[in-house]
Amino acid sequence: MQIREARFDEHSQALELIRQAFVEYATLLDPPSSVGWETVESFRARMGDGGVLVLESNQQLIGCVLYERRGNDTLYLGRLSVLPAYRGQGLAKQLVAAVEAIAQAEARQIIQIGVRLALPKLIAMYQQLGYTITEYHSHQGYTEPTYVTMQHHLAPTTA
């Protein structure tokens, strides 16, 4: 298995992988995830100043994660996805570690992610990786919180 930067021509394949990975959340999320109506163009725009890492096995994409540079010290990760048939092998954690490695290489101290409150297993996974909840948010039109921002502070690298 290999984690690498996605090629431009793989963005539609990565978006389809995310859709497949998010299917199980369709009945849990209110409001629904925007991934269902995302286009390749909006997918690329979502990356902003960043990119997408893919996890490849036997020449097939089985996982991916988007990352975006925010300010001078933060890297945001999003749309972390592993196809259902490959879950339970620590692959999501490997993708998170790959984003953290990019942050460290760029001397960024903070990794940030948004996680839906309706997905407590994902919140717990990030907490096991050292992420803490920093803020509660509500989607537009909702009065109660629907998601949290979580952060992980990386140890400064020594030269």
Backbone as CSV, one residue per row, in Angstrom:
resi,resn,N_x,N_y,N_z,CA_x,CA_y,CA_z,C_x,C_y,C_z
1,MET,0.845,-1.181,0.000,0.000,0.000,0.000,0.878,1.227,0.000
2,GLN,0.379,2.253,-0.674,1.158,3.477,-0.830,0.240,4.682,-0.658
3,ILE,0.699,5.681,0.102,0.005,6.962,0.203,0.802,7.954,-0.620
4,ARG,0.091,8.662,-1.492,0.751,9.625,-2.377,-0.222,10.734,-2.731
5,GLU,0.320,11.806,-3.277,-0.498,12.902,-3.770,-1.281,12.422,-4.994
6,ALA,-2.560,12.747,-5.046,-3.392,12.361,-6.192,-2.983,13.173,-7.412
7,ARG,-3.030,12.510,-8.539,-2.826,13.212,-9.803,-4.118,13.962,-10.148
8,PHE,-3.987,15.011,-10.921,-5.133,15.821,-11.317,-6.217,14.958,-11.959
9,ASP,-5.795,13.995,-12.778,-6.774,13.153,-13.479,-7.412,12.101,-12.564
10,GLU,-7.006,12.031,-11.303,-7.597,11.096,-10.346,-8.631,11.750,-9.428
11,HIS,-8.839,13.048,-9.569,-9.756,13.746,-8.667,-11.181,13.212,-8.760
12,SER,-11.656,12.885,-9.949,-13.023,12.345,-10.057,-13.107,10.969,-9.401
13,GLN,-12.055,10.178,-9.510,-12.026,8.863,-8.870,-11.997,9.017,-7.348
14,ALA,-11.236,9.993,-6.847,-11.186,10.241,-5.407,-12.550,10.708,-4.897
15,LEU,-13.224,11.558,-5.659,-14.556,12.015,-5.255,-15.533,10.841,-5.196
16,GLU,-15.474,9.939,-6.143,-16.346,8.772,-6.133,-16.028,7.875,-4.934
17,LEU,-14.761,7.735,-4.597,-14.356,6.961,-3.426,-14.971,7.572,-2.164
18,ILE,-14.919,8.893,-2.044,-15.499,9.574,-0.883,-16.997,9.312,-0.816
19,ARG,-17.668,9.402,-1.941,-19.118,9.141,-1.971,-19.418,7.726,-1.480
20,GLN,-18.642,6.756,-1.944,-18.855,5.369,-1.521,-18.612,5.216,-0.015
21,ALA,-17.582,5.878,0.477,-17.249,5.776,1.899,-18.289,6.462,2.776
22,PHE,-18.945,7.504,2.265,-19.904,8.277,3.048,-21.316,7.705,2.996
23,VAL,-21.568,6.694,2.157,-22.918,6.141,2.010,-23.516,5.754,3.356
24,GLU,-22.739,5.138,4.210,-23.276,4.670,5.493,-23.732,5.805,6.397
25,TYR,-23.280,7.035,6.124,-23.651,8.174,6.961,-24.919,8.871,6.473
26,ALA,-25.424,8.480,5.312,-26.551,9.190,4.687,-27.752,9.325,5.615
27,THR,-28.085,8.299,6.353,-29.263,8.363,7.226,-28.947,8.976,8.589
28,LEU,-27.668,9.168,8.891,-27.273,9.692,10.197,-27.099,11.205,10.222
29,LEU,-26.799,11.792,9.076,-26.421,13.200,9.048,-27.590,14.121,8.726
30,ASP,-27.784,15.090,9.594,-28.780,16.134,9.389,-28.111,17.449,9.761
31,PRO,-27.851,18.311,8.805,-28.175,18.208,7.381,-27.302,17.164,6.684
32,PRO,-27.765,16.716,5.510,-26.988,15.725,4.762,-25.623,16.272,4.357
33,SER,-24.682,15.374,4.157,-23.366,15.768,3.678,-23.476,16.347,2.278
34,SER,-22.675,17.349,2.003,-22.660,17.963,0.669,-21.939,17.094,-0.354
35,VAL,-21.320,16.006,0.079,-20.567,15.171,-0.853,-21.468,14.604,-1.948
36,GLY,-22.753,14.438,-1.667,-23.672,13.868,-2.645,-23.862,14.724,-3.882
37,TRP,-23.761,16.031,-3.726,-23.950,16.905,-4.881,-22.669,17.634,-5.271
38,GLU,-21.569,17.235,-4.675,-20.285,17.842,-5.020,-19.871,17.433,-6.435
39,THR,-19.299,18.374,-7.159,-18.765,18.108,-8.492,-17.248,18.033,-8.411
40,VAL,-16.611,17.587,-9.454,-15.148,17.566,-9.467,-14.615,18.986,-9.289
41,GLU,-15.289,19.955,-9.882,-14.839,21.349,-9.761,-14.964,21.846,-8.320
42,SER,-16.084,21.554,-7.666,-16.243,21.994,-6.271,-15.305,21.204,-5.351
43,PHE,-15.046,19.958,-5.704,-14.091,19.129,-4.969,-12.706,19.773,-5.016
44,ARG,-12.301,20.183,-6.210,-10.997,20.845,-6.360,-10.970,22.167,-5.617
45,ALA,-12.067,22.911,-5.667,-12.134,24.198,-4.965,-12.073,23.992,-3.451
46,ARG,-12.657,22.894,-2.959,-12.654,22.591,-1.527,-11.229,22.472,-0.989
47,MET,-10.321,22.000,-1.838,-8.928,21.835,-1.408,-8.262,23.176,-1.165
48,GLY,-8.753,24.237,-1.826,-8.142,25.546,-1.648,-6.648,25.462,-1.898
49,ASP,-5.886,25.945,-0.950,-4.427,25.864,-1.020,-4.012,24.551,-0.360
50,GLY,-4.177,23.465,-1.066,-3.863,22.155,-0.504,-3.873,21.099,-1.576
51,GLY,-4.368,19.935,-1.222,-4.379,18.837,-2.174,-5.135,17.650,-1.626
52,VAL,-4.940,16.529,-2.269,-5.595,15.298,-1.842,-4.570,14.173,-1.867
53,LEU,-4.514,13.467,-0.762,-3.670,12.279,-0.672,-4.541,11.072,-0.930
54,VAL,-4.014,10.121,-1.678,-4.746,8.880,-1.926,-3.952,7.709,-1.377
55,LEU,-4.696,6.704,-0.977,-4.120,5.450,-0.516,-4.409,4.430,-1.606
56,GLU,-3.345,3.863,-2.139,-3.456,2.957,-3.282,-2.998,1.563,-2.879
57,SER,-3.754,0.573,-3.310,-3.397,-0.819,-3.090,-3.675,-1.585,-4.381
58,ASN,-2.685,-2.273,-4.877,-2.837,-3.045,-6.116,-3.426,-2.201,-7.243
59,GLN,-2.917,-0.986,-7.380,-3.312,-0.044,-8.439,-4.780,0.380,-8.349
60,GLN,-5.357,0.297,-7.137,-6.728,0.740,-6.900,-6.715,1.742,-5.756
61,LEU,-7.449,2.841,-5.898,-7.585,3.800,-4.815,-8.584,3.250,-3.806
62,ILE,-8.135,3.142,-2.554,-9.007,2.592,-1.510,-9.246,3.576,-0.367
63,GLY,-8.552,4.703,-0.388,-8.728,5.713,0.641,-8.198,7.047,0.175
64,CYS,-8.647,8.114,0.831,-8.112,9.441,0.502,-8.427,10.415,1.630
65,VAL,-7.761,11.554,1.572,-8.011,12.642,2.512,-7.612,13.942,1.826
66,LEU,-8.424,14.969,2.030,-8.099,16.297,1.525,-7.371,17.064,2.609
67,TYR,-6.511,17.983,2.189,-5.871,18.870,3.155,-5.814,20.268,2.560
68,GLU,-5.863,21.251,3.451,-5.859,22.648,3.025,-5.018,23.466,3.992
69,ARG,-4.150,24.278,3.442,-3.344,25.183,4.270,-4.211,26.367,4.690
70,ARG,-4.189,26.662,5.981,-4.936,27.797,6.519,-3.988,28.627,7.370
71,GLY,-3.756,29.828,6.934,-2.814,30.686,7.637,-1.418,30.106,7.575
72,ASN,-0.583,30.559,8.503,0.813,30.114,8.507,1.054,28.873,9.347
73,ASP,0.104,28.553,10.252,0.412,27.491,11.202,-0.553,26.316,11.184
74,THR,-1.594,26.344,10.328,-2.643,25.326,10.385,-2.792,24.575,9.071
75,LEU,-3.007,23.283,9.194,-3.362,22.438,8.057,-4.698,21.795,8.415
76,TYR,-5.695,21.981,7.556,-7.024,21.423,7.777,-7.132,20.130,6.990
77,LEU,-7.656,19.091,7.622,-7.885,17.849,6.877,-9.376,17.587,6.809
78,GLY,-9.816,17.031,5.700,-11.230,16.795,5.522,-11.501,15.644,4.587
79,ARG,-12.746,15.200,4.621,-13.220,14.130,3.740,-12.378,12.864,3.859
80,LEU,-11.877,12.594,5.054,-11.105,11.372,5.286,-11.990,10.181,4.947
81,SER,-11.537,9.340,4.036,-12.372,8.244,3.531,-11.555,6.994,3.274
82,VAL,-12.101,5.878,3.721,-11.561,4.554,3.401,-12.746,3.710,2.956
83,LEU,-12.599,3.023,1.837,-13.687,2.174,1.359,-14.051,1.146,2.430
84,PRO,-15.337,0.862,2.611,-15.785,-0.038,3.684,-15.053,-1.387,3.728
85,ALA,-14.733,-1.967,2.598,-14.078,-3.286,2.566,-12.667,-3.257,3.161
86,TYR,-12.099,-2.058,3.325,-10.715,-1.940,3.802,-10.625,-1.331,5.201
87,ARG,-11.732,-1.139,5.856,-11.722,-0.521,7.189,-11.253,-1.509,8.248
88,GLY,-10.863,-0.960,9.385,-10.436,-1.786,10.507,-8.987,-2.215,10.429
89,GLN,-8.227,-1.623,9.507,-6.817,-1.976,9.335,-5.884,-0.817,9.693
90,GLY,-6.442,0.251,10.259,-5.625,1.398,10.624,-5.287,2.307,9.453
91,LEU,-5.981,2.169,8.338,-5.661,2.957,7.150,-6.032,4.428,7.317
92,ALA,-7.147,4.706,7.980,-7.526,6.101,8.232,-6.450,6.787,9.073
93,LYS,-5.944,6.075,10.056,-4.885,6.647,10.901,-3.616,6.908,10.092
94,GLN,-3.325,6.053,9.113,-2.169,6.276,8.248,-2.353,7.523,7.389
95,LEU,-3.578,7.733,6.913,-3.850,8.933,6.127,-3.724,10.191,6.990
96,VAL,-4.226,10.141,8.213,-4.082,11.276,9.133,-2.596,11.538,9.391
97,ALA,-1.831,10.484,9.621,-0.394,10.631,9.867,0.311,11.250,8.660
98,ALA,-0.142,10.924,7.459,0.462,11.498,6.254,0.194,13.005,6.170
99,VAL,-1.018,13.429,6.560,-1.320,14.865,6.589,-0.473,15.539,7.665
100,GLU,-0.342,14.895,8.815,0.485,15.460,9.882,1.941,15.591,9.437
101,ALA,2.428,14.646,8.638,3.805,14.717,8.127,3.976,15.916,7.198
102,ILE,2.960,16.200,6.395,3.015,17.396,5.533,3.092,18.645,6.405
103,ALA,2.249,18.691,7.439,2.255,19.845,8.347,3.620,20.027,8.997
104,GLN,4.200,18.939,9.469,5.511,19.043,10.109,6.579,19.489,9.121
105,ALA,6.528,18.978,7.903,7.504,19.377,6.893,7.400,20.868,6.573
106,GLU,6.204,21.414,6.741,5.972,22.835,6.476,6.033,23.682,7.751
107,ALA,6.458,23.087,8.858,6.574,23.759,10.156,5.237,24.335,10.622
108,ARG,4.160,23.623,10.339,2.834,24.002,10.838,2.603,23.255,12.148
109,GLN,2.016,23.936,13.122,1.851,23.339,14.442,0.468,22.780,14.706
110,ILE,-0.526,23.140,13.889,-1.904,22.767,14.192,-2.526,21.998,13.028
111,ILE,-3.160,20.879,13.361,-3.999,20.150,12.418,-5.424,20.337,12.904
112,GLN,-6.324,20.648,11.994,-7.706,20.922,12.354,-8.635,20.063,11.498
113,ILE,-9.775,19.688,12.059,-10.791,18.933,11.325,-12.163,19.260,11.899
114,GLY,-13.171,19.179,11.043,-14.550,19.295,11.489,-15.184,17.915,11.478
115,VAL,-15.895,17.561,12.548,-16.516,16.241,12.657,-17.959,16.418,13.123
116,ARG,-18.861,15.706,12.489,-20.270,15.770,12.854,-20.500,15.119,14.214
117,LEU,-21.326,15.751,15.018,-21.689,15.201,16.321,-22.447,13.882,16.180
118,ALA,-23.084,13.671,15.047,-23.824,12.424,14.813,-22.904,11.232,14.576
119,LEU,-21.593,11.474,14.559,-20.617,10.409,14.300,-19.651,10.279,15.480
120,PRO,-20.148,9.843,16.640,-19.296,9.787,17.837,-18.098,8.848,17.695
121,LYS,-18.201,7.806,16.879,-17.050,6.911,16.690,-15.892,7.641,16.021
122,LEU,-16.213,8.551,15.108,-15.145,9.324,14.462,-14.531,10.318,15.439
123,ILE,-15.360,10.945,16.249,-14.837,11.858,17.270,-13.895,11.090,18.190
124,ALA,-14.300,9.904,18.610,-13.466,9.084,19.498,-12.157,8.688,18.820
125,MET,-12.206,8.358,17.525,-10.978,7.996,16.812,-9.992,9.159,16.813
126,TYR,-10.501,10.348,16.534,-9.605,11.513,16.525,-9.083,11.809,17.927
127,GLN,-9.911,11.625,18.940,-9.439,11.841,20.308,-8.319,10.869,20.651
128,GLN,-8.424,9.619,20.188,-7.353,8.643,20.408,-6.056,9.073,19.721
129,LEU,-6.184,9.854,18.653,-5.006,10.330,17.918,-4.472,11.646,18.490
130,GLY,-5.065,12.126,19.576,-4.564,13.332,20.227,-5.305,14.604,19.872
131,TYR,-6.425,14.496,19.177,-7.212,15.670,18.814,-8.181,15.993,19.938
132,THR,-8.414,17.287,20.144,-9.356,17.726,21.166,-10.413,18.627,20.526
133,ILE,-11.601,18.602,21.085,-12.669,19.472,20.611,-12.374,20.892,21.069
134,THR,-12.393,21.815,20.125,-12.110,23.212,20.452,-13.327,24.114,20.301
135,GLU,-14.271,23.715,19.427,-15.460,24.549,19.212,-16.635,23.682,18.771
136,TYR,-17.826,24.139,19.132,-19.066,23.536,18.651,-19.687,24.495,17.649
137,HIS,-20.248,23.939,16.574,-20.837,24.766,15.521,-22.198,24.216,15.113
138,SER,-23.010,25.092,14.532,-24.299,24.701,13.963,-24.289,25.018,12.473
139,HIS,-24.810,24.098,11.678,-24.994,24.388,10.263,-26.055,25.484,10.127
140,GLN,-26.033,26.167,9.010,-26.998,27.226,8.757,-28.425,26.684,8.886
141,GLY,-29.239,27.407,9.642,-30.627,27.007,9.840,-30.852,26.096,11.036
142,TYR,-29.803,25.721,11.744,-29.910,24.843,12.916,-29.569,25.634,14.167
143,THR,-30.343,25.421,15.227,-30.098,26.153,16.471,-29.188,25.387,17.419
144,GLU,-29.151,24.068,17.300,-28.297,23.236,18.146,-27.021,22.881,17.376
145,PRO,-25.929,22.635,18.087,-24.688,22.251,17.400,-24.855,20.965,16.582
146,THR,-24.236,20.965,15.415,-24.280,19.794,14.543,-22.891,19.221,14.273
147,TYR,-21.841,20.018,14.554,-20.479,19.525,14.346,-19.505,20.245,15.255
148,VAL,-18.345,19.658,15.378,-17.289,20.236,16.202,-16.038,20.461,15.365
149,THR,-15.250,21.421,15.793,-13.890,21.574,15.289,-12.990,20.881,16.280
150,MET,-12.083,20.066,15.767,-11.100,19.394,16.609,-9.715,19.820,16.146
151,GLN,-8.784,19.889,17.088,-7.413,20.284,16.763,-6.417,19.341,17.417
152,HIS,-5.289,19.245,16.760,-4.147,18.525,17.309,-2.938,19.427,17.152
153,HIS,-2.239,19.658,18.252,-1.037,20.481,18.214,0.168,19.568,18.057
154,LEU,0.929,19.801,17.014,2.101,18.992,16.741,3.296,19.517,17.535
155,ALA,4.139,18.612,17.942,5.370,19.014,18.621,6.274,19.673,17.596
156,PRO,6.924,20.766,17.984,7.854,21.420,17.047,8.951,20.452,16.625
157,THR,9.321,20.508,15.362,10.413,19.659,14.880,11.737,20.300,15.231
158,THR,12.685,19.497,15.531,14.020,19.992,15.830,14.929,19.726,14.653
159,ALA,15.726,20.710,14.335,16.617,20.576,13.182,17.941,19.992,13.572
